[in-house]
Amino acid sequence: MKLQSRSRQRGLSFLGLLVVGSVLAMAGVVVAQIVPTAIEYQAVLKAATKATQGTSVAEVRNIFDKAAVIDNIKSITGRDIEISKEGDKIVVSFAYQREIHLAGPGYLTLKYAGRSKE
């Protein structure tokens, strides 16, 4: 029976497996908290595009607020959007940020900005 020398062995030690597993678990927790904010951003973008159907500033804000209630948007309201006119089209733009608590004094800040599609 021939024994392999230690230098020819390959693989991951148990301690290395624990470290890699811990890093992957922490990354998974952070990603699980980021995904809902990205989904909410898509809903805000959809609501901003829908709000361009309004003809006055008050109506645009009202349409946005109604869409925000339907899509459960909590980060931004109709008062926070900027409404402008480019040519004969109404453009709705927005910017907001979300903070995700990581550990202790550490936070991950996500800044979202966008404008309605034409």
N, C-alpha and C positions, 0 to 999 in steps of 0.2 A: 504494500500500500504506500503510495507516494503522497506526501503532504505538500500542499502549496505553501509557498512562503507568503508572509504577510504583505509584502510589497506588490504581489500580483493580485491580491483580492480587490474586488471592485464592489461598489455599492455605497449605501448611506448608513451611517451609524444611527443608533437609536436617538442619541442626542441631536444629531443633525436632522433626523426626521421630525423631532419635536419642534425644533426651530423653524423648519420649513412649514410645518403644519400650523404653527402659531402665526407666522407671517401671512399665510394664505387665509386663515380665519379672520384676522384683523382686516385684511383687504376686502374680504367678503362682506364684513359688517359695514365698512365704509361705502362700498358699492351699493349695498342694500338700502342705504340712506340717501344716496345720490339719485337712484333711479326714480323715486317718486317726484323729486324736484324737476327732473328732466321731462317727465310725463306732464307735470303741471305747466311747464314752459310751453309745451306743444298745445295745451289747452288754452293758454293765454294768447298764443299766436293765432289760434283758430277764432277765439272770441274777438281779437282785434280786427281780424279780417272781416268777420261778420258785422262788426260795429260800423264799418265804412258804409253800410247801407243807409245809415241815418242821414238826414239833411241838415240838422242843426247840431250844435255842440251838446246841448242837453239830451237830444235824442240819441246821439252816438254814445254818450256816457250811459244812458239808460239801457241801450241794447247790450253794451259791454257788461253792465252789472247783471242783467238777466242771464246772459251766457255764463257769467262767472258763478251764479247760483247753480245753474244746471250742471256745470263741469266741476263744481266744488273747488273753485279757485280762491285761495285764502291769502296769497302773497301780495295781491294788487287789486285795487278797486277802480271804478270808473273815474274817481277824482284824481288818480295817479297817472292816468294816460295823457299823452300830449296829442292834440288834434290839430292838424294843419291841412292846408289845401295846396295841392300841386296841380296847376292847370285847372281842370274841372273836376278832379278827383279828390276825395277826402282821404288823408293818410293818418293812420293811428300809430303812434310809436310809444314804446314803453321801455322802462329800465327798472330793475329791482335786484335785490340780493337776498340770498338765503344763507344762514349760518347753520352748520352742523357741528354739534359738540363732539369732540373726539375724546379727550381725556384731560382732566385737570383744567389748566387755563388754555388748552389748545382747542381751536375751532378751525373748521374748514369753511371758507367763505366762497360761495358760488355767486357770480354776478351774471345776470341774464339781461339781455337787451334785444329788442327787435322792433319790427314795424310791420304793418299790415301788407299783405301781398295784393297785387293789383289784379 
